[in-house]
Amino acid sequence: MEINYVYAKKRSEFGRQCTFTDKNAEMIVEIPPDGEFLRKFAQMNPIDKGIQCSQEMSEHEANTGRYRLETRGMNHTEGGWPKDVNPQEHDQVARYRKKVEKEDIYIATVYKLGIVMEHCIKQNNALNIYENYFDDLDCCASEDSSSARTINVLKDMNEYKRSVAYISWYTEGPTKLAVAYCNTDFQSSQSLVNDSYIWDLMNPNRPELILKPVSPLVCIEYNPKDSHTLIGGCYNGQLAFWDRRRGPLPVELSPVENSHRDPVWKAIWIQSKTGTECFSAGTDGQVLWWDVRKMCEPTEFLYIDPTKKQDLSCAQGVYALEYEPTIPTKFMVGTEQGTIISCNRKGKTPAEKIVAVYPGHIGPVYALQRNPFFSKNFLSIGDWTARIWSEDVRESPIIWTPNRDHGLSDGCWSPVRPGVFFTARLDGTLSIWDIIFKQDQPALNIQICEEPLHCLKIQEQGRLIATGSHSGVCTILELSEGFWNQPKNERSLVTAMFERETHREKILESRSREIKLRKTKAQGADETAAVGEEELDTKQVINSTEQQFFETIERKHKEHEIKEKFAMESAQTVKNKQDDIFLEEEEEHLISSDDEQSAVEISEQEVMQAEAVESNETIQP
């Protein structure tokens, strides 16, 4: 038997909140007794039987006690530390503790509290109330271990949609986030609005605060020590400082002449006592340090010049900037040329400021972040791959993802799991990688939209992640438990993997150096042999030339001796003939003058003939 009960309500009351009041009981269903069953009744002695044959009703009544509720407020300060003491800095905490322990009030307070806590301490020593009885049991993975769901969508209110350039989560919980909007289309003049927004996830229809910078914001970052203050980098190179309590306009603004010359792509707060220091980087190749209390000029600057000459004309533009609070003097930059440069702020010379240069990527480095659990390993995003590096290996990455059809635009590590990182692709896909599970493909691919994704940011607790698209849509996703619940032995497995891959790359690097050294030596030996052959050929040429020269000299000397001997013989012959002629002249003294003249001519002809004969003999060798 089915029972239907209709609750009537006026049309004017549709959608209103239900108001419940006390009401007397009324009968809905009645089951009267049946007389025929009474006639069939037969008493048995003894009998013990229980039945329940009545129908279950949907309405029940119970007499319950009422509790009076009231709303009260409480002022709570997290940690109880003074504002000038950072609880994450061990040195500051140790100095503050020593200072407090020296005070007289401290001893009296500890004595009074010790009496109250003595009973609780004895209980804790007697029984371990934090014991887990199911440590030995393996945790079964849930069915939704690799999934994510969209919980909110934030859209740009401008008529002409702008790209989401940067996202920053509220430091005191996953309730708010600041989103920087900037038109990144080349030579596009449609958007004339420079506004960026601070959104409250409980009210996604309207931003909580509209920030009004002088130029579109490229990056924005919450202050980790003061959640009311933000720092933003503008497209024109200026740096702006906001205090949410003082309205939408910037409280401090860096002057144009002392700011960057290109867009400020990254600005990060520095861990300091005052909580007012930050530094920024842009594509003009400069890294500038600021104090937001006085932003008329930077407190320090550094040119990202790989030649270590600190020349601005040789500096490389910076797209990505990385800073780890546990290493306050070191930071890393990713350049437009694809190189990753490790820098030391406290270096005294330009060579000391540029510590190391890594080859990086083919194109610009869009994202750079150290692993939250292993500071020696860092993640870089560029071209079509994501690469994991080790500071000990500078030639190549230790782990990298396969090339994809679409480029990557951003990426970050999970803050709660050492082996998980996220990448944003230009086809609108969010990829979640778990290197413990698989390295050749993502553990989960989520198609966020059809437009390119420009940025992503994960919340500190690791459960929520925000992505920004080219059309100005900021999507908030909630990850399943498998992506933020760290397995028992994951940290040791990731440590072993990083050490193994680092060792492998070191072996390959040393092998590559040996091969290069052998090639260099072989080239040097070939050059030496070639030089030796050239020297040998030169000596042979010189020896043969000298031999030919001496042979020619000797031949000329012999020819000269022959000529002298022939000349002496010719001269003796001429002299003998002249003597004979002289004797004949004396004998023929009485001959006429005509005869004398003819005799003289004859003698001259003979002399000329003798000279001709001598010259002919000299010509013939």
Secondary structure per residue as TSV (DSSP state, phi and psi in degrees):
chain	resnum	aa	ss	phi	psi
A	1	M	-	360.0	124.0
A	2	E	-	-93.4	139.4
A	3	I	-	-120.9	123.2
A	4	N	-	-113.6	131.9
A	5	Y	-	-125.7	124.0
A	6	V	-	-99.5	126.8
A	7	Y	-	-96.4	111.3
A	8	A	-	-83.1	144.3
A	9	K	-	-150.7	139.7
A	10	K	-	-71.1	152.5
A	11	R	G	-63.7	-33.4
A	12	S	G	-68.0	-16.8
A	13	E	G	-99.3	5.7
A	14	F	T	-63.4	133.4
A	15	G	T	86.9	-10.0
A	16	R	S	-78.3	161.8
A	17	Q	-	-69.8	141.2
A	18	C	-	-73.1	137.2
A	19	T	-	-118.6	116.9
A	20	F	-	-100.0	136.5
A	21	T	-	-131.8	163.2
A	22	D	-	-72.2	143.9
A	23	K	-	-150.3	145.5
A	24	N	-	-68.6	155.4
A	25	A	-	-70.3	143.1
A	26	E	-	-132.3	150.1
A	27	M	-	-85.4	130.1
A	28	I	S	-105.2	-45.1
A	29	V	-	-134.4	136.3
A	30	E	-	-126.0	134.3
A	31	I	-	-112.2	97.9
A	32	P	-	-73.5	159.1
A	33	P	-	-71.5	150.4
A	34	D	-	-106.0	123.3
A	35	G	H	-68.6	-31.5
A	36	E	H	-65.3	-36.0
A	37	F	H	-65.9	-29.2
A	38	L	H	-68.8	-37.7
A	39	R	H	-67.9	-30.2
A	40	K	T	-82.4	-3.9
A	41	F	-	-68.8	132.1
A	42	A	-	-133.2	124.1
A	43	Q	-	-78.6	131.4
A	44	M	-	-113.7	141.4
A	45	N	S	-130.6	116.8
A	46	P	S	-88.1	164.4
A	47	I	-	-143.2	137.0
A	48	D	-	-141.5	100.7
A	49	K	-	-148.2	138.0
A	50	G	-	-126.6	135.5
A	51	I	-	-134.1	159.0
A	52	Q	-	-140.4	95.0
A	53	C	-	-110.7	-0.3
A	54	S	S	-79.5	156.7
A	55	Q	-	-78.6	146.4
A	56	E	-	-78.5	135.8
A	57	M	-	-99.7	152.0
A	58	S	S	-81.5	-18.4
A	59	E	-	-109.8	129.7
A	60	H	-	-133.6	156.2
A	61	E	-	-120.9	144.4
A	62	A	-	-144.1	142.8
A	63	N	-	-90.5	105.3
A	64	T	-	-116.9	154.7
A	65	G	-	-81.4	147.7
A	66	R	-	-103.3	138.5
A	67	Y	-	-113.1	135.1
A	68	R	-	-85.9	124.8
A	69	L	-	-109.8	144.4
A	70	E	-	-149.5	154.1
A	71	T	-	-95.6	132.0
A	72	R	-	-133.6	153.7
A	73	G	-	-110.8	156.3
A	74	M	-	-146.0	133.0
A	75	N	-	-92.0	114.4
A	76	H	-	-122.5	130.2
A	77	T	-	-110.8	121.2
A	78	E	S	-67.4	123.1
A	79	G	T	89.3	-33.0
A	80	G	T	75.6	15.7
A	81	W	-	-89.9	149.5
A	82	P	-	-64.1	163.6
A	83	K	T	-67.4	-31.2
A	84	D	T	-84.2	2.6
A	85	V	-	-115.6	122.8
A	86	N	-	-92.6	114.6
A	87	P	T	-64.9	-14.7
A	88	Q	T	-84.9	-13.5
A	89	E	-	-93.4	115.5
A	90	H	H	-66.2	-36.0
A	91	D	H	-65.4	-44.1
A	92	Q	H	-65.0	-39.8
A	93	V	H	-65.0	-42.2
A	94	A	H	-65.3	-41.9
A	95	R	H	-64.7	-40.1
A	96	Y	H	-67.1	-39.5
A	97	R	H	-64.1	-43.1
A	98	K	H	-61.9	-38.3
A	99	K	H	-65.3	-42.1
A	100	V	H	-71.0	-38.2
A	101	E	H	-66.7	-20.9
A	102	K	T	-80.6	-13.0
A	103	E	S	-77.8	150.5
A	104	D	H	-71.5	-31.5
A	105	I	H	-66.1	-29.3
A	106	Y	H	-61.9	-44.7
A	107	I	H	-65.1	-43.8
A	108	A	H	-65.3	-38.9
A	109	T	H	-66.4	-43.6
A	110	V	H	-63.2	-37.3
A	111	Y	H	-64.8	-43.7
A	112	K	H	-67.0	-43.6
A	113	L	H	-69.8	-28.8
A	114	G	H	-64.4	-35.3
A	115	I	H	-65.5	-39.2
A	116	V	H	-71.4	-36.9
A	117	M	H	-87.0	-8.8
A	118	E	H	-61.5	-41.9
A	119	H	H	-63.1	-43.4
A	120	C	H	-66.4	-37.2
A	121	I	H	-65.5	-39.5
A	122	K	H	-64.5	-38.4
A	123	Q	H	-64.0	-43.1
A	124	N	H	-64.5	-36.6
A	125	N	H	-71.1	-28.5
A	126	A	H	-81.7	-32.9
A	127	L	-	-141.9	131.2
A	128	N	-	-84.8	99.2
A	129	I	T	-77.0	-11.1
A	130	Y	T	-100.6	12.5
A	131	E	-	-68.2	135.0
A	132	N	-	-103.2	120.7
A	133	Y	T	-85.3	-3.7
A	134	F	T	-124.6	32.4
A	135	D	S	-68.2	-33.5
A	136	D	S	-75.3	-16.5
A	137	L	S	-84.3	135.2
A	138	D	-	-74.4	135.0
A	139	C	-	-77.4	119.7
A	140	C	-	-74.1	132.4
A	141	A	-	-70.1	137.2
A	142	S	-	-77.6	164.5
A	143	E	T	-66.8	-29.1
A	144	D	T	-99.3	35.8
A	145	S	T	-67.9	-22.9
A	146	S	T	-126.9	77.6
A	147	S	-	-155.3	166.3
A	148	A	E	-154.3	147.6
A	149	R	E	-131.5	146.3
A	150	T	E	-80.7	126.1
A	151	I	E	-110.8	-15.3
A	152	N	E	-162.8	151.4
A	153	V	E	-135.3	124.2
A	154	L	E	-113.9	125.1
A	155	K	E	-114.4	149.4
A	156	D	-	-68.2	132.8
A	157	M	-	-85.0	-5.2
A	158	N	S	-70.9	150.2
A	159	E	S	-64.4	-44.8
A	160	Y	S	-96.0	114.2
A	161	K	-	-68.4	134.2
A	162	R	-	-107.9	161.4
A	163	S	E	-78.7	149.0
A	164	V	E	-81.8	112.8
A	165	A	E	-88.9	-33.5
A	166	Y	E	-158.7	152.3
A	167	I	E	-133.4	137.5
A	168	S	E	-135.5	127.1
A	169	W	E	-81.5	149.1
A	170	Y	-	-63.6	136.5
A	171	T	T	-76.6	-14.2
A	172	E	T	-107.9	22.6
A	173	G	S	139.9	161.4
A	174	P	T	-81.6	53.6
A	175	T	T	-110.9	-25.7
A	176	K	E	-137.8	161.1
A	177	L	E	-155.7	147.0
A	178	A	E	-100.0	134.4
A	179	V	E	-124.8	126.4
A	180	A	E	-97.6	129.8
A	181	Y	E	-113.6	137.7
A	182	C	E	-153.8	139.8
A	183	N	-	-82.6	110.0
A	184	T	-	-99.0	3.7
A	185	D	S	-70.6	135.8
A	186	F	T	-68.5	127.6
A	187	Q	T	55.6	36.7
A	188	S	-	-99.2	129.6
A	189	S	-	-119.2	18.9
A	190	Q	S	-70.7	-44.8
A	191	S	-	-86.1	120.0
A	192	L	-	-112.4	8.9
A	193	V	-	-98.8	132.0
A	194	N	-	-103.1	6.3
A	195	D	-	-69.6	145.0
A	196	S	E	-126.4	162.8
A	197	Y	E	-126.9	152.9
A	198	I	E	-111.5	117.6
A	199	W	E	-101.9	144.9
A	200	D	E	-105.8	121.6
A	201	L	T	-64.3	-19.2
A	202	M	T	-78.9	-15.5
A	203	N	B	-136.4	78.8
A	204	P	T	-78.0	-4.1
A	205	N	T	-80.3	-22.9
A	206	R	S	-147.1	134.5
A	207	P	-	-67.5	149.8
A	208	E	S	-71.4	-36.8
A	209	L	E	-147.5	137.6
A	210	I	E	-103.9	116.8
A	211	L	E	-86.3	135.3
A	212	K	-	-120.4	87.1
A	213	P	-	-82.7	170.3
A	214	V	S	-77.7	-20.6
A	215	S	S	-144.9	153.6
A	216	P	-	-54.3	139.5
A	217	L	E	-80.4	135.0
A	218	V	E	-99.6	-29.6
A	219	C	E	-147.0	156.5
A	220	I	E	-152.7	145.3
A	221	E	E	-148.7	132.1
A	222	Y	E	-73.7	147.4
A	223	N	-	-78.7	121.8
A	224	P	S	-67.4	-19.9
A	225	K	S	-95.8	-19.9
A	226	D	-	-141.8	105.8
A	227	S	T	-71.1	-8.2
A	228	H	T	-86.9	-11.7
A	229	T	E	-111.1	147.6
A	230	L	E	-138.4	155.2
A	231	I	E	-123.2	138.5
A	232	G	E	-136.1	142.7
A	233	G	E	-102.5	129.0
A	234	C	E	-93.9	163.8
A	235	Y	T	-69.9	-27.3
A	236	N	T	-86.8	3.6
A	237	G	S	100.3	-6.4
A	238	Q	-	-82.5	160.2
A	239	L	E	-117.2	130.0
A	240	A	E	-118.7	145.1
A	241	F	E	-122.4	127.6
A	242	W	E	-116.9	148.4
A	243	D	E	-124.8	114.3
A	244	R	G	-59.0	-26.0
A	245	R	G	-74.6	-12.8
A	246	R	G	-112.2	16.4
A	247	G	-	102.7	-175.9
A	248	P	S	-81.7	-16.0
A	249	L	S	-83.7	150.9
A	250	P	-	-65.1	140.5
A	251	V	S	-78.5	-41.3
A	252	E	E	-130.4	147.3
A	253	L	E	-144.3	129.9
A	254	S	-	-73.1	141.7
A	255	P	-	-68.6	153.5
A	256	V	G	-64.6	-39.5
A	257	E	G	-69.1	-21.9
A	258	N	G	-109.5	12.9
A	259	S	S	-104.3	-170.6
A	260	H	-	-71.9	157.3
A	261	R	S	-94.8	-11.2
A	262	D	S	-131.0	174.8
A	263	P	-	-56.5	143.8
A	264	V	E	-88.7	102.0
A	265	W	E	-84.1	-13.7
A	266	K	E	-155.8	135.2
A	267	A	E	-138.3	130.7
A	268	I	E	-131.6	139.8
A	269	W	E	-77.6	142.4
A	270	I	-	-100.1	140.6
A	271	Q	-	-72.2	110.2
A	272	S	-	-142.0	170.7
A	273	K	S	-66.8	-41.6
A	274	T	S	-80.4	-25.5
A	275	G	S	71.3	24.4
A	276	T	-	-119.6	6.6
A	277	E	E	-102.2	143.4
A	278	C	E	-152.2	170.4
A	279	F	E	-144.5	154.5
A	280	S	E	-134.5	160.7
A	281	A	E	-143.8	146.9
A	282	G	E	-142.7	177.3
A	283	T	T	-77.7	4.1
A	284	D	T	-84.1	-1.0
A	285	G	S	87.3	11.3
A	286	Q	E	-109.0	146.6
A	287	V	E	-120.2	118.8
A	288	L	E	-117.2	138.1
A	289	W	E	-103.2	138.6
A	290	W	E	-131.7	157.6
A	291	D	E	-122.0	116.7
A	292	V	T	-66.5	-13.7
A	293	R	T	-74.1	-20.7
A	294	K	-	-151.1	93.5
A	295	M	-	-102.5	24.7
A	296	C	S	-69.3	-26.6
A	297	E	S	-156.8	154.2
A	298	P	-	-72.1	148.5
A	299	T	S	-77.9	-21.9
A	300	E	E	-161.0	157.2
A	301	F	E	-145.8	159.9
A	302	L	E	-150.5	132.4
A	303	Y	E	-93.5	130.4
A	304	I	-	-82.9	77.4
A	305	D	-	-108.9	108.6
A	306	P	T	-63.7	-20.7
A	307	T	T	-75.2	-5.6
A	308	K	S	62.0	34.4
A	309	K	S	-110.5	-3.6
A	310	Q	-	54.9	48.8
A	311	D	-	-107.4	121.9
A	312	L	G	-65.6	-30.7
A	313	S	G	-68.3	-23.0
A	314	C	G	-99.6	0.6
A	315	A	-	-72.0	147.8
A	316	Q	-	-100.4	138.2
A	317	G	-	-65.1	143.1
A	318	V	E	-106.4	127.4
A	319	Y	E	-103.9	-38.1
A	320	A	E	-121.6	144.8
A	321	L	E	-137.0	133.7
A	322	E	E	-128.1	135.1
A	323	Y	E	-143.8	130.1
A	324	E	-	-112.4	120.4
A	325	P	T	-59.5	-26.6
A	326	T	T	-74.1	-15.7
A	327	I	S	-122.3	78.6
A	328	P	T	-68.5	-23.2
A	329	T	T	-91.8	-10.3
A	330	K	E	-110.6	148.3
A	331	F	E	-153.7	165.6
A	332	M	E	-130.9	148.9
A	333	V	E	-129.7	148.0
A	334	G	E	-113.4	128.4
A	335	T	E	-101.8	170.7
A	336	E	T	-66.3	-30.6
A	337	Q	T	-78.7	-2.5
A	338	G	S	95.0	-0.8
A	339	T	-	-87.9	153.2
A	340	I	E	-114.0	123.3
A	341	I	E	-118.4	127.6
A	342	S	E	-95.9	128.7
A	343	C	E	-123.8	156.5
A	344	N	E	-123.3	117.2
A	345	R	T	-66.4	-33.4
A	346	K	T	-88.0	8.6
A	347	G	-	-65.9	137.9
A	348	K	S	-85.5	-31.8
A	349	T	S	-112.3	160.0
A	350	P	H	-58.3	-33.7
A	351	A	H	-67.9	-32.4
A	352	E	H	-77.9	-25.4
A	353	K	H	-74.8	-35.8
A	354	I	E	-94.1	102.2
A	355	V	E	-83.2	-50.4
A	356	A	E	-149.6	152.9
A	357	V	E	-127.4	125.3
A	358	Y	E	-107.1	146.1
A	359	P	-	-62.5	-32.6
A	360	G	-	72.7	-121.9
A	361	H	-	-127.3	173.0
A	362	I	S	-72.6	-41.3
A	363	G	S	-106.6	-165.6
A	364	P	-	-61.8	150.6
A	365	V	E	-91.1	110.9
A	366	Y	E	-87.2	-24.9
A	367	A	E	-147.6	148.2
A	368	L	E	-152.2	125.7
A	369	Q	E	-155.7	137.1
A	370	R	E	-77.3	152.4
A	371	N	-	-68.9	130.1
A	372	P	S	-62.2	-21.3
A	373	F	S	-102.3	-25.8
A	374	F	-	-130.3	101.5
A	375	S	T	-71.1	-17.3
A	376	K	T	-78.3	-16.0
A	377	N	E	-108.3	136.9
A	378	F	E	-138.7	156.4
A	379	L	E	-107.7	136.1
A	380	S	E	-127.0	143.3
A	381	I	E	-121.6	129.4
A	382	G	E	-172.9	165.9
A	383	D	T	39.0	-112.3
A	384	W	T	-118.1	10.6
A	385	T	E	-135.6	160.2
A	386	A	E	-113.7	133.4
A	387	R	E	-126.9	140.9
A	388	I	E	-109.4	127.4
A	389	W	E	-115.3	162.2
A	390	S	E	-124.8	140.4
A	391	E	T	-64.3	-22.7
A	392	D	T	-79.1	-16.7
A	393	V	B	-119.8	117.3
A	394	R	-	-106.4	-7.1
A	395	E	S	-85.8	-35.0
A	396	S	S	-156.9	160.0
A	397	P	-	-71.8	160.9
A	398	I	S	-90.9	-28.9
A	399	I	E	-141.7	138.4
A	400	W	E	-147.6	153.6
A	401	T	-	-87.6	156.0
A	402	P	-	-65.1	155.5
A	403	N	-	-66.8	141.1
A	404	R	-	-112.0	166.5
A	405	D	S	-70.9	-26.3
A	406	H	S	-118.7	146.0
A	407	G	-	-71.2	163.7
A	408	L	E	-101.1	145.0
A	409	S	E	-117.4	-22.7
A	410	D	E	-163.7	165.7
A	411	G	E	-172.5	161.5
A	412	C	E	-162.7	160.1
A	413	W	E	-82.2	157.1
A	414	S	-	-77.8	133.1
A	415	P	S	-75.9	-9.8
A	416	V	S	-118.1	-15.2
A	417	R	-	-126.7	123.3
A	418	P	T	-71.6	-18.2
A	419	G	T	-105.3	12.5
A	420	V	E	-119.3	133.1
A	421	F	E	-142.1	163.5
A	422	F	E	-122.6	146.0
A	423	T	E	-134.6	144.6
A	424	A	E	-110.2	133.5
A	425	R	E	-111.1	161.4
A	426	L	T	-77.8	-4.7
A	427	D	T	-96.3	11.1
A	428	G	S	84.5	19.0
A	429	T	E	-107.1	135.8
A	430	L	E	-101.0	121.9
A	431	S	E	-108.3	133.4
A	432	I	E	-113.0	118.1
A	433	W	E	-104.6	135.5
A	434	D	E	-126.1	98.6
A	435	I	T	-70.8	-15.7
A	436	I	T	-74.6	-34.7
A	437	F	T	-81.9	-50.8
A	438	K	-	-158.6	149.4
A	439	Q	S	-113.0	-17.3
A	440	D	S	-88.1	-16.1
A	441	Q	S	-153.7	158.6
A	442	P	-	-66.7	153.7
A	443	A	S	-72.0	-27.2
A	444	L	E	-155.4	133.7
A	445	N	E	-114.7	128.8
A	446	I	E	-122.7	120.9
A	447	Q	E	-83.0	101.8
A	448	I	-	-76.5	-47.2
A	449	C	-	-157.7	179.6
A	450	E	S	-91.0	-12.5
A	451	E	S	-93.7	166.4
A	452	P	-	-65.6	144.5
A	453	L	E	-92.4	128.5
A	454	H	E	-99.6	-26.0
A	455	C	E	-156.1	161.9
A	456	L	E	-150.8	155.7
A	457	K	E	-152.2	130.4
A	458	I	E	-103.4	145.5
A	459	Q	-	-76.3	157.1
A	460	E	T	-59.9	-32.5
A	461	Q	T	-77.7	-11.7
A	462	G	S	81.4	6.8
A	463	R	S	-95.6	-31.1
A	464	L	E	-114.6	143.1
A	465	I	E	-136.4	138.1
A	466	A	E	-114.3	137.8
A	467	T	E	-124.9	147.0
A	468	G	E	-120.9	134.2
A	469	S	E	-106.5	175.6
A	470	H	T	-70.1	-25.6
A	471	S	T	-91.6	9.8
A	472	G	S	85.3	18.3
A	473	V	E	-98.6	124.9
A	474	C	E	-105.6	115.9
A	475	T	E	-105.9	129.0
A	476	I	E	-103.8	124.9
A	477	L	E	-119.5	145.6
A	478	E	E	-106.7	123.5
A	479	L	E	-84.1	152.3
A	480	S	-	-72.3	168.2
A	481	E	H	-62.5	-27.9
A	482	G	H	-65.0	-21.8
A	483	F	H	-94.2	-11.4
A	484	W	H	-125.5	-4.9
A	485	N	S	-97.0	111.0
A	486	Q	-	-75.6	126.3
A	487	P	-	-63.3	167.3
A	488	K	T	-64.6	-44.4
A	489	N	T	-111.7	22.1
A	490	E	H	-66.3	-41.2
A	491	R	H	-62.6	-42.3
A	492	S	H	-67.1	-36.2
A	493	L	H	-66.9	-42.6
A	494	V	H	-66.3	-38.8
A	495	T	H	-60.3	-46.5
A	496	A	H	-63.2	-39.3
A	497	M	H	-64.7	-47.5
A	498	F	H	-62.8	-41.8
A	499	E	H	-65.9	-40.2
A	500	R	H	-64.6	-47.1
A	501	E	H	-67.4	-35.6
A	502	T	H	-64.9	-43.0
A	503	H	H	-63.0	-41.0
A	504	R	H	-63.0	-44.6
A	505	E	H	-66.3	-33.6
A	506	K	H	-64.9	-41.3
A	507	I	H	-63.2	-45.4
A	508	L	H	-63.9	-36.9
A	509	E	H	-66.2	-44.3
A	510	S	H	-65.6	-38.1
A	511	R	H	-63.4	-41.6
A	512	S	H	-62.8	-39.6
A	513	R	H	-64.8	-39.7
A	514	E	H	-62.1	-43.4
A	515	I	H	-63.2	-43.4
A	516	K	H	-62.8	-39.4
A	517	L	H	-65.9	-40.4
A	518	R	H	-63.8	-42.5
A	519	K	H	-62.2	-40.5
A	520	T	H	-63.9	-43.2
A	521	K	H	-64.9	-40.9
A	522	A	H	-63.1	-43.0
A	523	Q	H	-62.4	-38.7
A	524	G	H	-65.6	-40.2
A	525	A	H	-65.5	-41.8
A	526	D	H	-61.5	-41.9
A	527	E	H	-65.0	-38.6
A	528	T	H	-65.1	-42.8
A	529	A	H	-63.5	-41.6
A	530	A	H	-63.1	-41.0
A	531	V	H	-64.7	-39.1
A	532	G	H	-63.7	-42.3
A	533	E	H	-63.5	-40.6
A	534	E	H	-63.2	-41.2
A	535	E	H	-64.6	-40.2
A	536	L	H	-62.9	-45.5
A	537	D	H	-60.4	-39.3
A	538	T	H	-64.7	-42.1
A	539	K	H	-64.1	-41.8
A	540	Q	H	-61.8	-42.1
A	541	V	H	-63.0	-41.5
A	542	I	H	-65.5	-43.2
A	543	N	H	-63.7	-44.9
A	544	S	H	-64.5	-37.3
A	545	T	H	-66.1	-43.0
A	546	E	H	-62.6	-41.4
A	547	Q	H	-62.6	-45.2
A	548	Q	H	-62.2	-37.5
A	549	F	H	-64.6	-46.8
A	550	F	H	-67.3	-37.1
A	551	E	H	-62.1	-41.0
A	552	T	H	-64.7	-41.6
A	553	I	H	-63.5	-42.5
A	554	E	H	-65.2	-40.9
A	555	R	H	-64.4	-43.3
A	556	K	H	-62.5	-36.8
A	557	H	H	-65.9	-42.7
A	558	K	H	-63.8	-42.5
A	559	E	H	-61.1	-39.6
A	560	H	H	-65.0	-39.7
A	561	E	H	-63.8	-41.8
A	562	I	H	-62.6	-41.3
A	563	K	H	-63.6	-42.6
A	564	E	H	-64.5	-43.0
A	565	K	H	-62.3	-44.6
A	566	F	H	-65.4	-36.5
A	567	A	H	-66.1	-38.9
A	568	M	H	-65.1	-42.6
A	569	E	H	-64.1	-40.8
A	570	S	H	-64.7	-41.4
A	571	A	H	-64.8	-39.0
A	572	Q	H	-65.2	-39.9
A	573	T	H	-63.3	-42.3
A	574	V	H	-65.1	-40.0
A	575	K	H	-65.1	-41.3
A	576	N	H	-63.3	-40.5
A	577	K	H	-65.8	-39.3
A	578	Q	H	-64.3	-38.5
A	579	D	H	-64.1	-42.0
A	580	D	H	-63.3	-39.3
A	581	I	H	-66.7	-39.0
A	582	F	H	-63.6	-39.8
A	583	L	H	-66.0	-40.5
A	584	E	H	-65.9	-35.8
A	585	E	H	-65.2	-39.0
A	586	E	H	-65.7	-37.1
A	587	E	H	-68.5	-35.6
A	588	E	T	-104.0	41.9
A	589	H	T	-62.6	-25.7
A	590	L	T	-89.2	-0.2
A	591	I	S	-72.8	156.1
A	592	S	-	-69.1	166.6
A	593	S	H	-65.9	-31.8
A	594	D	H	-63.9	-41.0
A	595	D	H	-65.8	-34.6
A	596	E	H	-66.0	-39.8
A	597	Q	H	-65.2	-42.4
A	598	S	H	-63.5	-36.4
A	599	A	H	-66.6	-38.7
A	600	V	H	-65.1	-41.2
A	601	E	H	-63.5	-39.0
A	602	I	H	-62.8	-42.3
A	603	S	H	-65.6	-37.2
A	604	E	H	-66.1	-40.1
A	605	Q	H	-62.6	-38.3
A	606	E	H	-65.6	-39.7
A	607	V	H	-62.9	-42.6
A	608	M	H	-64.2	-40.2
A	609	Q	H	-63.1	-39.6
A	610	A	H	-64.5	-41.9
A	611	E	H	-64.2	-38.8
A	612	A	H	-63.5	-42.8
A	613	V	H	-61.6	-42.0
A	614	E	H	-63.0	-41.3
A	615	S	H	-65.9	-38.6
A	616	N	H	-64.3	-39.8
A	617	E	H	-67.2	-32.2
A	618	T	H	-70.1	-37.1
A	619	I	H	-66.8	-42.4
A	620	Q	-	-74.0	131.5
A	621	P	-	-69.5	360.0
